[in-house]
Amino acid sequence: MAKVDEAARRRYAEDRERAQRLPELLEAVALAEQALEEAHAAGAGTEELHRCGVALDAALTEAMRAAYAEERVRIGPRGYNDRIYRRKRLAKPGIREATEVAERLLTAREAHRLHGIVRVPRSPVPA
């Protein structure tokens, strides 16, 4: 059995802390989506829509990072150094579910970045 070095244990502990925050981060994503939808429905200005869009992007990014941390936690500390072990563990059903959640969040974030953040026009340069 391969030994797990101190760096892998440290990264594992950091990922475990981040993964524990996943439920609250998913709730933050839902709240940010709701705020953006409400701003659209209320006919908010460009700056407000941009602010809400950036807030949703930040929430999606943090949730996605936590979801990938959840995947690494489920793989275990040995997966940080042993790529064959990691690859084998990625095929397990529980880990596959964590990967699917992370990839859905990544896809949602990328789609939002492409189409969901309202661009604010640049102000003209004073002469």
Secondary structure, DSSP 8 states (H G I E B T S, - for coil): -----HHHHHHHHHHHHHHHTHHHHHHHHHHHHHHHHHHHHTT--HHHHHHHHHHHHHHHHHHHHHHHHHHHHHH-GGGGT-HHHHHHHTTSHHHHHHHHHHHHHHHHHHHHHHHTS----------
